[in-house]
């Protein structure tokens, strides 16, 4: 009896929990619209923290430039999603709105109405894991700005005013020295990262289908007297070869010659990038290091955008020296293309049109030519095609001024300057093999070098080959270049163009070289025929409805019937409606045979329903006697008329069975037409006759829906099971669980759960003590005690505990639970070790009475959540000059 009661209580509790959970789900899925105030607030107080959401500017620029468009992204850093948001931008110095927002697309965001500032809010209440909007920076100097986000997750849960939901960015503060002198001391080493962001998404107009690439980024740190390229000057032959062909060797030869002549300190050359836009949209940078000193403090770099006539990006004579006699910490450049002035082409794939004479180097603009891929009749600025980041790595030698602070450089993505994606995803490569020979013996071609993948995932570790433009060693006959056509690998075959009947599948490849494929005739697309079943076999219908009543009162009319489609494509599956001849009655005029003298009859009643469902039948109607003129008249009480009728001329096969024929037994069902999802199974039967002289041609096919249990999605990849957790009780029967988590190194689909859990029974023997006066141990549990205070005052590790006894002589039982929501634990600032005191030699020479020296240290970790703030980063003391 007790067991039955416990079982009933358990079932009842489970049912109540199930109902409550489902009510919560229904309530949350139908939550009303959320309306933020103009400052991004809601009626209730926000939850603590950021909720796992983050607001940032794509590309992480160090500063913003006037009149530029930036993409601002609000995203979930975990598996949670949000429904509503509010994003605003304001000046740090005032409450004024700075710049304006535009929707990234018309589906997720919209301007907030009836607000003074340009805020953006959600357009619908559907779940979102991220949202993008565009911010147009102001045209005038505006100082620093704050981008802020408010996020509504569900119910009363929303977040605001958190560091991760706020982004601060300032306009570039220019305090570099003029380009003719530098007072900084020692040397500075910098790391240059080049990100190609030119893609079909950022610049969709006429984006090339093949040969997209960035050539090697080449350049140098040099003196003010030396020049590689400058706006307003004519390109050299070396710059022309980079600008038109992406061939850097002539320029590299000149730069190395200037190293010996002391005009150049460091030569820069990265690998080239084919294709221009990274695989899977990952911005893998091209990286190189260079040094600067007091004499060689200017930096010039360039790279060709290919294919193009002579379009490049780069920086020219950018100073790394500050007016404070120190060195630049970090600079970021958003690059737009410039014209080298050596070719008159106006589009990506324009034929060679040498400019004679050469024109000065100039930046491209959006009104150059209507055929330009950057053309915009409004004259709007061209969106950046590349981003370059230059960041100081370290200082060497005696320093005499104040250099800009730099954060601790994160080299996690730059294990090797030449191997920019080694280390990001666990990719380990061999050393590069030697460069292969140029693909042509004369003219322009390509050369490759390869390396092997030692460890890592093939789909993520793709940096196995580098490509550069090369020039054949021989002179071409008759000054005609030899063209070598280089193609990419074929893509995988596409799905068949139709699920049944005649269909094809295709695969493609692109031309990697040259940009002008006039002499390359190999196909870029292949088509093959699919072996698909007949479309009739792929369609499954519902039974036919009955024939509609014949619309003709008499004579021949047209009727129809319909059926539905269970499985199949409605555009392919025909026969959803069928028409047939019909006839209510063949008599359309009164029949004089029924007229009887001295007898008066009423009007004819309607024809009776045709007794057959197809083919010819017979129908009847009648009329009743109304009056007779004399008693002697021989009048019938009613008259009846018959006529041929036809509900439908068409009969189903079963109804049209040949005489003397009968059906065989049904065949077995065929296997399901699909291995997952919804498909069909079929069986058939044919007619036969025991009379050898009778031929039976009837056949019938029957179809049904099948739904294999196997999911169409690939199986989820999980790690090994963890160990079983300790039993839920310390005495008696309890439960234990174990988990296994999703393997992050495997490509899993979105429906895979983050973890799987198994539950099992467990039993822990009770430690009993036998009473001296009894051989039987009787353990009776006492009520649970009160919960203890939390074991921690902050963080997530705190636990609360309660106990109960098994009286009188049995063991104690303990129960623990998490403390719930606690504030985050304070984190103190962590400072690095002090550097050595700077030398006093030079300060004492300049002004011995005011000579000062200093030392520095870096901030390794900033204080958070009320922790102890950082101390001084710099200490100054007087020099002891002798």
C-alpha positions in Angstrom: 0.0 0.0 0.0 2.8 2.4 0.9 4.6 1.6 -2.3 1.5 2.4 -4.3 1.1 5.8 -2.5 4.7 6.7 -3.2 4.3 5.8 -6.9 1.1 7.9 -7.1 2.9 10.9 -5.5 5.8 10.5 -7.8 3.6 10.4 -10.9 1.5 13.4 -9.7 4.6 15.5 -8.9 6.1 14.6 -12.4 2.9 15.6 -14.1 2.7 18.9 -12.2 6.3 19.7 -13.1 5.7 18.8 -16.7 2.6 21.1 -16.9 4.5 23.9 -15.2 7.5 23.6 -17.6 5.2 23.6 -20.6 3.3 26.6 -19.3 6.6 28.5 -18.9 7.6 27.6 -22.4 4.3 28.7 -23.8 4.4 32.0 -21.8 7.9 32.8 -22.9 7.3 32.0 -26.6 4.4 34.3 -26.7 5.9 37.2 -24.7 4.6 40.7 -25.7 6.7 43.2 -27.5 9.4 45.0 -25.4 9.6 48.7 -25.7 12.8 50.4 -24.6 12.9 54.0 -23.5 15.1 56.4 -25.5 18.0 55.8 -23.1 17.7 52.0 -23.4 15.8 51.2 -20.1 12.8 49.1 -19.2 10.4 49.3 -16.3 12.1 46.8 -14.1 15.8 46.8 -12.9 18.3 45.1 -15.2 20.1 41.9 -14.1 23.7 42.0 -12.9 26.4 41.4 -15.6 26.3 41.2 -19.3 24.3 37.9 -19.6 27.0 36.5 -22.0 26.4 39.2 -24.6 29.0 41.5 -26.2 28.9 44.7 -28.2 31.9 45.4 -30.5 32.9 47.1 -33.7 33.9 44.5 -36.4 37.6 44.7 -37.2 38.3 46.1 -33.6 39.7 49.4 -34.9 42.0 51.4 -32.5 40.3 54.6 -33.6 37.6 55.9 -36.0 38.0 58.1 -39.0 35.5 60.8 -40.0 32.7 60.0 -42.5 33.3 56.3 -42.5 30.9 53.4 -42.2 31.6 50.8 -39.4 29.7 47.6 -38.6 28.6 47.3 -35.0 27.8 43.8 -33.8 25.8 42.6 -30.7 26.2 38.9 -30.2 25.8 36.1 -27.8 29.1 34.6 -26.7 27.4 31.3 -25.6 24.4 29.3 -26.6 21.8 31.7 -25.2 19.7 34.0 -27.4 18.0 37.3 -27.0 14.7 38.8 -28.3 15.0 42.6 -28.1 17.8 45.1 -28.1 18.6 48.8 -28.0 21.8 50.3 -29.3 22.8 54.0 -28.9 25.8 56.1 -29.6 26.7 59.3 -27.7 29.7 61.6 -27.2 31.8 60.9 -24.1 32.0 64.6 -23.3 28.3 65.4 -23.7 24.9 63.7 -24.1 24.7 64.5 -27.8 24.3 61.7 -30.3 27.3 61.3 -32.6 26.9 60.1 -36.2 23.9 58.0 -37.2 22.8 54.4 -37.5 21.5 52.5 -40.5 20.0 49.0 -40.6 22.4 46.3 -41.8 19.3 44.6 -43.3 15.6 45.1 -43.3 14.7 42.1 -41.2 16.2 42.5 -37.8 16.6 46.2 -36.9 15.0 49.5 -37.3 15.4 53.1 -36.0 13.7 53.9 -32.7 10.8 56.3 -33.3 10.1 59.5 -31.3 13.5 59.7 -29.9 15.9 62.7 -30.1 18.9 60.5 -31.0 19.6 57.9 -33.6 19.0 54.7 -31.8 18.4 51.2 -33.2 16.0 48.6 -31.8 14.7 45.2 -32.8 12.2 44.8 -35.6 10.6 41.6 -34.3 10.6 39.5 -31.1 12.1 36.3 -32.6 15.1 34.7 -31.1 18.5 36.1 -32.2 22.1 35.1 -31.5 23.6 38.2 -33.1 22.6 41.4 -34.9 24.5 43.8 -37.0 24.0 47.5 -37.7 25.9 50.2 -39.5 27.3 53.3 -37.7 28.3 56.3 -39.9 30.9 58.3 -38.1 30.5 62.1 -38.0 32.3 64.3 -40.5 33.6 66.8 -38.0 36.0 66.2 -35.1 34.0 64.7 -32.3 36.5 63.2 -29.8 35.6 59.9 -28.1 32.3 58.2 -28.4 30.4 55.5 -26.4 28.4 52.8 -28.1 26.0 51.2 -25.6 23.6 48.2 -25.8 20.7 47.0 -23.8 19.6 43.3 -24.2 16.3 41.7 -23.4 16.6 37.9 -23.1 13.1 36.8 -21.9 10.5 37.6 -19.3 12.0 40.1 -16.8 15.6 39.2 -17.7 17.5 42.0 -19.4 21.0 43.6 -19.2 22.4 47.1 -19.4 25.4 49.3 -18.4 28.0 46.6 -18.4 31.6 46.9 -19.8 30.9 44.2 -22.3 27.8 46.0 -23.6 29.8 49.3 -24.0 32.4 50.1 -26.6 34.6 53.2 -26.4 36.4 54.5 -29.4 38.1 57.8 -30.2 39.0 59.8 -33.2 42.7 59.5 -34.2 44.9 61.8 -32.2 47.6 63.0 -34.5 50.7 64.1 -32.6 53.4 62.6 -34.9 56.3 64.8 -35.8 56.9 66.2 -39.3 58.4 63.7 -41.7 61.8 65.4 -41.9 63.2 64.7 -38.4 62.8 62.4 -35.4 64.0 63.0 -31.9 63.3 59.5 -30.5 66.2 57.4 -29.3 67.0 53.7 -29.6 65.0 51.4 -31.9 61.5 50.1 -32.0 60.3 46.8 -33.5 56.8 46.7 -35.0 54.5 44.0 -36.2 52.4 44.7 -39.3 49.2 42.8 -39.9 47.3 43.1 -43.2 43.6 42.0 -43.4 42.0 41.7 -46.8 38.3 42.4 -46.3 37.4 42.9 -50.0 34.8 40.3 -50.7 31.4 39.7 -52.5 29.7 40.8 -49.4 31.5 44.1 -48.9 31.9 45.1 -52.6 29.3 43.0 -54.5 29.3 45.0 -57.7 31.1 43.1 -60.5 33.1 41.1 -58.0 35.3 38.8 -60.0 34.5 35.1 -60.2 38.1 34.0 -60.5 41.7 35.1 -59.8 40.9 37.3 -56.7 44.1 37.8 -54.7 46.2 40.2 -52.7 49.9 40.3 -53.8 52.7 40.2 -51.4 52.7 43.2 -49.0 56.0 44.8 -49.7 57.8 47.9 -48.5 60.3 49.2 -46.0 61.1 51.5 -43.1 63.3 54.3 -44.5 64.6 57.8 -44.3 62.6 60.9 -45.3 64.8 61.4 -48.3 63.8 58.0 -49.8 60.4 57.4 -51.5 58.7 54.2 -52.8 55.4 55.7 -53.8 53.5 58.9 -53.1 50.3 60.5 -54.1 50.9 63.0 -57.0 54.1 61.3 -58.1 54.6 59.0 -61.1 55.1 55.3 -60.4 58.5 53.8 -61.0 59.0 50.6 -63.1 59.2 48.6 -59.9 56.0 50.0 -58.5 54.3 49.4 -62.0 55.2 45.7 -61.8 53.6 45.4 -58.4 50.6 47.5 -59.4 49.8 45.7 -62.6 51.1 42.2 -62.0 51.7 41.9 -58.3 55.3 41.0 -59.1 57.5 42.2 -56.2 61.0 41.1 -57.2 62.2 44.3 -59.0 61.0 46.4 -56.0 62.6 44.0 -53.5 65.9 44.2 -55.4 65.8 48.0 -55.2 65.0 48.0 -51.5 67.8 45.6 -50.7 70.2 47.8 -52.6 69.1 50.8 -50.5 69.8 48.8 -47.4 73.4 48.8 -48.4 73.1 52.6 -49.1 71.7 53.2 -45.7 68.4 54.7 -46.9 66.4 51.6 -45.8 66.6 49.9 -42.4 64.1 47.0 -42.7 62.6 45.4 -45.8 59.0 44.1 -45.5 57.6 41.2 -47.6 54.7 38.9 -46.7 53.2 36.0 -48.5 50.5 36.6 -51.1 46.9 35.7 -50.4 44.9 33.5 -52.9 41.9 34.0 -53.0 41.5 37.5 -51.8 38.9 36.7 -49.2 39.8 34.1 -46.6 38.3 30.7 -46.5 35.2 30.5 -44.3 35.3 34.2 -43.9 38.2 34.1 -41.4 40.3 37.2 -41.5 43.7 35.5 -41.5 46.3 38.4 -41.6 49.4 38.7 -43.7 52.1 39.4 -41.1 55.7 40.8 -41.1 58.0 42.6 -38.6 60.1 45.6 -39.2 62.4 48.0 -37.2 62.6 51.8 -37.0 65.3 54.1 -35.6 66.0 57.8 -35.4 67.0 58.0 -39.0 64.6 55.4 -40.6 61.3 56.3 -38.9 59.0 56.4 -41.9 57.1 53.3 -43.2 55.8 52.7 -46.8 53.9 49.6 -47.8 51.8 48.5 -50.8 49.9 45.5 -52.1 48.1 44.9 -55.4 44.3 44.2 -55.5 43.9 41.5 -58.1 42.5 41.2 -60.7 42.6 44.9 -61.5 44.3 47.3 -64.1 46.8 48.9 -61.7 44.9 49.3 -58.4 46.7 49.0 -55.0 46.4 49.7 -51.4 49.0 50.8 -48.9 50.5 53.6 -46.7 53.1 56.1 -47.7 55.7 57.7 -45.4 53.8 57.0 -42.2 55.9 58.2 -39.3 56.4 56.0 -36.2 58.0 58.8 -34.3 56.2 61.1 -31.8 56.7 64.8 -31.0 57.4 63.6 -27.4 60.6 61.9 -28.7 59.0 58.5 -28.2 57.6 55.8 -30.5 54.1 55.1 -31.7 52.3 52.3 -29.9 49.6 51.2 -32.3 48.2 52.5 -35.5 45.3 51.2 -37.6 44.6 52.0 -41.2 41.4 51.3 -43.2 42.7 51.2 -46.8 40.8 52.2 -50.0 42.3 51.5 -53.5 44.6 53.9 -55.4 45.5 54.1 -59.1 49.1 53.7 -60.0 48.5 55.7 -63.2 50.2 53.1 -65.5 47.0 51.5 -67.0 43.8 53.2 -68.2 41.5 50.2 -67.4 38.3 51.1 -65.5 37.1 47.6 -64.3 38.5 44.6 -62.6 39.0 42.6 -65.8 39.7 45.5 -68.3 42.1 44.5 -71.0 45.6 46.0 -70.8 45.5 49.7 -71.8 48.9 51.1 -71.0 48.8 54.8 -70.0 51.2 56.8 -72.2 52.5 58.9 -70.6 52.0 57.6 -67.1 49.8 59.7 -64.9 50.5 60.6 -61.2 49.4 58.2 -58.5 45.9 59.2 -57.2 43.2 57.7 -54.9 40.2 56.1 -56.7 36.9 57.7 -56.0 33.3 56.6 -56.6 32.6 59.0 -59.5 35.6 58.0 -61.7 33.7 56.0 -64.4 30.2 54.4 -64.6 31.8 51.1 -65.4 33.9 51.1 -62.3 33.0 48.6 -59.6 33.2 51.4 -57.0 30.9 53.8 -58.9 28.3 55.6 -56.9 26.5 58.6 -58.5 26.0 60.2 -55.1 29.8 60.5 -54.7 29.8 58.5 -51.4 33.3 57.4 -50.2 34.5 54.0 -51.2 34.3 51.4 -48.5 37.6 50.1 -47.3 38.9 47.0 -49.0 41.6 46.2 -46.5 42.7 46.9 -42.9 46.3 47.3 -41.7 47.4 47.3 -38.1 50.9 48.3 -37.0 51.7 47.6 -33.4 54.9 48.0 -31.5 56.4 44.7 -30.2 59.3 46.0 -28.1 61.8 48.8 -27.7 65.6 48.4 -27.8 68.5 50.6 -26.8 68.4 53.8 -24.7 65.1 55.6 -24.9 64.9 59.3 -24.3 61.2 60.3 -24.7 57.7 59.2 -23.9 56.5 56.4 -26.0 52.8 55.4 -26.2 51.7 52.6 -24.0 50.8 49.3 -25.7 48.8 46.4 -24.3 50.5 43.1 -23.8 50.8 41.8 -27.3 48.7 38.6 -27.8 50.7 36.3 -30.0 48.2 33.5 -29.8 47.3 33.9 -33.4 50.9 34.7 -34.5 53.0 31.8 -33.4 55.2 32.4 -36.5 55.2 35.6 -38.5 55.1 33.5 -41.7 52.5 31.1 -40.4 49.6 33.3 -39.3 47.1 30.6 -38.6 49.4 28.2 -36.8 48.3 28.0 -33.2 44.8 29.4 -33.7 43.1 26.1 -34.3 45.8 23.7 -33.2 47.3 23.5 -36.7 50.9 22.2 -36.8 52.8 22.4 -40.1 56.1 21.2 -41.5 58.7 23.7 -42.8 57.9 25.1 -46.3 59.4 23.2 -49.2 61.4 25.1 -51.8 59.5 27.2 -54.4 58.6 25.3 -57.5 59.7 26.5 -61.0 57.7 29.3 -62.6 54.7 28.0 -64.6 56.0 29.7 -67.8 59.4 29.9 -69.4 58.8 33.5 -70.5 56.3 36.2 -69.7 54.3 36.2 -66.5 53.2 33.1 -64.6 52.8 31.6 -61.1 55.0 29.6 -58.7 53.9 27.7 -55.7 55.5 26.2 -52.6 53.9 23.7 -50.2 54.2 22.3 -46.7 52.6 19.3 -44.9 50.0 19.3 -42.1 51.4 17.5 -39.0 48.4 17.9 -36.7 45.1 19.6 -36.9 41.8 19.5 -38.7 41.9 19.5 -42.5 38.9 21.8 -42.8 40.4 24.4 -40.5 44.1 24.1 -41.3 44.2 25.2 -44.9 47.4 27.2 -45.2 49.3 24.4 -47.0 50.3 26.3 -50.2 51.5 29.7 -51.1 51.3 31.3 -54.5 53.3 34.1 -56.0 53.6 35.8 -59.4 56.8 35.0 -61.2 58.5 35.9 -64.4 60.0 33.4 -66.9 63.8 33.5 -67.2 63.7 33.7 -71.0 62.6 36.4 -73.5 59.4 35.5 -75.3 59.7 35.2 -79.1 58.0 38.0 -81.1 57.4 39.8 -77.7 54.3 37.5 -77.2 53.8 36.3 -73.7 53.1 32.6 -73.1 49.8 32.0 -71.1 49.6 29.2 -68.6 46.1 28.5 -67.4 45.8 27.4 -63.8 42.5 26.2 -62.4 41.2 25.5 -58.9 40.1 22.0 -57.8 36.6 20.9 -58.9 33.9 21.5 -56.3 31.8 18.6 -55.1 28.9 17.6 -57.3 25.7 19.5 -56.6 22.4 17.7 -55.8 20.3 16.7 -58.7 18.2 19.6 -60.1 15.0 17.6 -59.5 14.0 14.8 -57.2 12.5 12.8 -60.0 12.4 12.5 -63.8 15.0 14.1 -66.0 17.6 16.1 -63.9 21.2 17.0 -63.9 23.9 17.8 -61.4 26.9 20.0 -61.8 30.3 21.0 -60.5 32.4 24.0 -61.0 36.0 25.3 -60.8 37.5 28.8 -61.2 40.4 30.1 -63.1 43.2 31.1 -60.7 45.5 32.5 -63.5 45.6 34.6 -65.6 43.0 37.3 -64.9 42.3 37.5 -68.7 41.2 34.0 -69.8 41.1 34.8 -73.5 43.3 31.8 -74.4 42.1 29.4 -71.7 39.4 27.2 -73.2 39.1 24.3 -70.7 35.5 24.1 -69.2 34.8 25.8 -65.8 31.5 23.8 -65.4 30.6 20.2 -66.0 27.1 18.6 -66.1 26.1 15.0 -65.8 22.7 13.3 -66.1 21.1 12.0 -62.9 19.5 8.5 -62.7 16.3 9.5 -61.0 13.0 7.6 -60.7 10.0 8.6 -62.7 8.2 11.6 -61.2 5.0 9.5 -61.1 6.7 7.1 -58.8 7.8 9.9 -56.5 4.2 11.3 -56.0 1.8 9.9 -53.4 -1.8 11.1 -53.5 -4.8 10.9 -51.2 -7.9 9.0 -52.5 -10.0 10.7 -55.1 -13.0 12.7 -53.9 -16.4 11.9 -55.3 -17.4 13.3 -58.7 -19.1 16.7 -58.5 -22.8 16.9 -59.5 -23.2 17.2 -63.2 -23.9 20.9 -64.0 -26.0 20.1 -67.1 -29.7 19.7 -66.5 -30.0 17.6 -69.6 -27.6 16.5 -72.3 -23.8 16.1 -71.9 -21.9 18.2 -69.4 -18.5 18.2 -67.7 -17.7 17.2 -64.1 -14.5 16.9 -62.1 -13.0 15.4 -59.0 -9.9 16.2 -56.9 -7.3 14.5 -54.8 -4.5 15.8 -52.5 -0.8 15.3 -52.5 0.8 13.4 -49.5 4.4 13.3 -50.8 5.9 15.0 -53.8 6.5 18.3 -55.5 3.2 20.0 -56.4 5.0 21.5 -59.5 6.0 18.1 -60.7 3.3 15.8 -59.5 0.4 16.1 -62.0 -3.1 14.6 -61.9 -4.4 16.5 -58.9 -7.7 17.1 -60.7 -9.6 14.9 -63.2 -12.4 15.9 -65.6 -14.9 13.6 -67.3 -18.1 13.8 -69.3 -21.4 13.5 -67.4 -25.1 13.5 -68.1 -28.0 14.0 -65.7 -30.5 13.0 -68.5 -30.4 12.7 -72.2 -33.9 14.0 -72.7 -33.8 17.8 -73.1 -37.4 18.3 -74.6 -40.9 17.2 -73.4 -42.0 13.8 -74.6 -45.5 13.9 -76.2 -46.0 10.2 -75.5 -46.8 11.1 -71.9 -49.7 13.4 -72.8 -53.1 11.8 -72.0 -56.4 13.4 -73.0 -58.6 14.7 -70.2 -55.7 14.1 -67.6 -53.9 17.0 -66.0 -50.5 16.3 -64.4 -48.2 18.5 -62.4 -44.6 19.4 -63.3 -41.9 16.7 -63.6 -39.9 16.1 -60.5 -36.1 16.1 -60.6 -34.2 13.1 -62.0 -33.1 10.5 -59.5 -29.4 10.2 -58.8 -27.5 8.1 -61.4 -27.1 4.7 -59.8 -23.6 4.1 -61.2 -20.3 5.9 -60.4 -18.9 5.6 -63.9 -20.2 4.7 -67.3 -23.8 4.7 -68.4 -26.7 4.1 -66.1 -30.5 4.7 -66.0 -32.3 7.5 -64.1 -36.0 8.2 -63.4 -38.4 11.0 -62.8 -42.1 11.3 -62.2 -45.0 13.6 -62.1 -48.3 13.4 -60.1 -52.0 13.6 -61.4 -53.5 16.9 -60.6 -57.1 16.7 -62.2 -59.2 14.8 -64.7 -61.9 16.5 -66.8 -64.5 13.6 -66.6 -65.0 10.7 -64.3 -64.7 8.4 -67.2 -61.2 9.5 -68.1 -58.6 6.7 -67.5 -55.9 8.7 -65.7 -52.9 7.1 -63.8 -52.1 8.5 -60.4 -48.6 9.4 -61.6 -46.4 9.1 -64.6 -42.7 7.9 -64.6 -40.0 8.6 -67.3 -36.6 6.9 -67.6 -33.5 8.1 -69.4 -29.8 7.3 -69.7 -27.5 9.0 -67.2 -23.8 9.1 -66.6 -22.1 10.3 -63.4 -18.7 10.1 -65.1 -17.6 8.7 -68.4 -14.2 7.7 -66.8 -14.0 4.6 -64.7 -11.1 3.6 -62.4 -9.0 0.6 -63.4 -10.7 -1.6 -60.8 -14.1 -0.8 -62.2 -12.9 -1.5 -65.7 -11.6 -4.9 -65.0 -11.6 -6.9 -68.2 -14.3 -9.6 -68.3 -13.0 -13.0 -67.0 -10.1 -11.4 -65.1 -9.3 -11.2 -61.4 -6.6 -9.7 -59.3 -3.5 -11.6 -58.1 -2.3 -11.1 -54.5 -0.4 -7.9 -53.7 3.4 -8.0 -53.9 5.6 -7.2 -50.9 6.2 -3.6 -50.1 9.3 -2.0 -51.6 11.9 -0.5 -49.3 11.3 3.1 -48.3 12.4 5.6 -51.0 14.5 7.5 -48.5 16.8 6.5 -45.7 15.7 9.5 -43.5 12.8 11.9 -43.5 9.5 11.1 -45.2 9.3 8.9 -48.3 7.1 6.3 -49.9 6.8 2.5 -50.2 5.0 0.8 -53.1 3.4 -2.5 -53.9 1.6 -3.7 -57.0 -0.6 -6.4 -58.3 -1.7 -7.5 -61.8 -4.8 -9.2 -63.2 -4.9 -12.8 -64.5 -7.5 -15.2 -65.9 -7.9 -19.0 -65.6 -9.0 -19.0 -69.3 -5.9 -19.0 -71.5 -7.8 -17.3 -74.3 -8.4 -14.2 -72.2 -5.7 -11.6 -71.9 -5.7 -9.4 -68.8 -3.9 -6.1 -69.0 -5.0 -4.6 -65.7 -2.3 -3.5 -63.3 -2.6 -1.5 -60.0 0.0 0.2 -57.9 -0.6 1.2 -54.2 1.6 3.7 -52.3 1.9 4.6 -48.7 3.9 7.0 -46.6 7.0 5.8 -44.8 9.1 7.6 -42.3 12.4 5.8 -41.3 13.5 6.3 -37.7 16.9 7.5 -38.8 17.4 11.2 -38.7 18.4 13.1 -41.8 20.9 15.0 -39.7 24.4 13.5 -39.2 25.0 12.0 -35.8 26.3 14.3 -33.1 29.9 13.9 -32.1 30.4 13.6 -28.3 33.4 13.1 -26.1 33.8 10.0 -23.9 31.5 9.6 -21.0 32.7 11.2 -17.7 32.9 9.2 -14.5 29.7 8.5 -12.6 29.0 11.2 -10.0 28.8 10.3 -6.3 25.6 8.8 -5.1 22.9 11.4 -4.2 22.6 9.9 -0.7 25.2 8.9 1.8 23.1 6.1 3.1 20.5 3.9 1.4 19.1 4.0 -2.2 19.8 7.1 -4.4 20.6 8.1 -7.9 23.8 9.0 -9.8 24.4 10.7 -13.1 27.2 11.0 -15.7 27.6 13.4 -18.6 29.4 13.6 -21.9 29.9 16.9 -23.8 29.8 17.9 -27.4 33.2 17.5 -29.1 34.1 21.0 -30.3 36.6 19.6 -32.9 33.8 17.9 -34.8 31.4 19.7 -37.2 28.1 19.3 -35.4 24.7 20.7 -36.6 22.7 23.2 -34.6 20.3 20.6 -33.1 23.1 18.8 -31.2 22.6 19.4 -27.5 25.6 20.7 -25.5 25.8 17.5 -23.5 24.1 14.2 -22.9 23.3 12.8 -19.5 22.6 9.3 -18.2 21.0 8.5 -14.9 21.3 5.3 -12.8 20.3 3.9 -9.5 22.9 3.6 -6.7 23.0 2.3 -3.1 25.3 3.2 -0.2 25.4 0.8 2.7 24.3 2.5 6.0 26.8 2.3 8.8 24.6 0.8 11.5 25.3 0.2 15.2 23.6 -2.7 17.0 21.8 -2.0 20.3 23.3 -4.0 23.2 19.8 -5.2 24.1 18.7 -6.1 20.6 19.9 -8.0 17.6 17.9 -5.7 15.3 19.0 -2.3 14.1 16.1 0.2 13.6 17.1 3.5 11.9 14.5 6.2 11.8 15.2 9.5 10.0 14.8 12.8 11.7 13.7 16.0 9.9 16.2 17.9 7.9 18.0 20.7 9.7 18.2 24.3 8.5 20.4 25.3 5.6 23.8 26.6 6.5 25.1 29.9 5.4 26.9 30.0 2.0 30.5 28.7 2.1 31.6 31.6 -0.2 30.6 35.3 -0.3 31.1 35.7 -4.0 31.5 33.7 -7.2 29.9 30.4 -8.2 31.7 27.9 -6.0 29.6 28.5 -2.9 27.5 25.7 -1.3 24.9 25.5 1.4 24.6 22.4 3.6 22.0 20.8 5.8 22.0 17.5 7.8 19.7 14.9 9.3 20.2 11.9 11.6 19.1 8.3 11.3 18.2 7.8 15.0 19.0 6.4 17.3 22.3 4.7 16.4 22.7 5.2 12.6 24.8 7.6 10.5 24.3 11.2 9.5 23.1 12.2 6.0 24.2 15.4 4.3 22.6 17.4 1.4 24.2 20.3 -0.4 23.0 22.8 -3.0 24.5 25.8 -4.8 24.0 29.2 -3.1 22.3 30.8 -6.1 23.2 34.2 -7.4 26.2 35.9 -5.7 28.2 38.9 -6.8 31.4 38.3 -8.8 34.5 38.0 -6.7 36.8 41.1 -6.8 39.9 40.7 -8.9 42.9 42.8 -8.0 45.1 44.5 -10.6 48.2 42.6 -11.5 51.3 44.6 -12.4 54.4 43.5 -14.1 57.9 43.9 -12.8 59.6 47.4 -12.9 62.0 47.9 -15.8 65.5 49.2 -15.1 66.0 52.9 -14.5 66.8 54.7 -17.8 70.3 55.9 -18.3 71.1 59.4 -17.1 73.9 60.0 -19.6 71.9 62.0 -22.2 69.7 63.9 -19.7 72.7 65.0 -17.8 74.4 66.3 -20.9 71.3 68.3 -21.9 70.5 69.9 -18.5 72.3 68.5 -15.5 70.3 70.5 -12.9 66.9 69.2 -14.3 67.9 65.8 -15.4 65.4 63.1 -14.7 65.3 59.4 -15.2 62.3 57.0 -15.1 61.3 53.4 -15.1 58.1 51.6 -16.2 56.0 48.6 -15.6 53.0 47.1 -17.5 49.5 46.3 -16.5 49.1 42.5 -16.9 45.5 42.3 -15.6 43.1 45.2 -14.9 41.1 45.3 -11.6 37.5 44.1 -11.9 34.4 44.0 -9.7 35.8 46.2 -7.0 39.2 44.7 -6.7 42.3 46.8 -5.8 43.1 49.3 -8.6 46.4 49.4 -10.4 49.3 51.4 -9.1 51.5 53.8 -11.0 52.9 52.6 -14.3 55.8 55.1 -14.3 58.2 56.4 -11.6 60.5 59.4 -12.1 63.5 60.5 -10.0 66.3 63.0 -10.3 69.5 61.9 -11.9 72.7 62.2 -10.0 74.9 64.1 -12.5 78.6 64.3 -11.8 
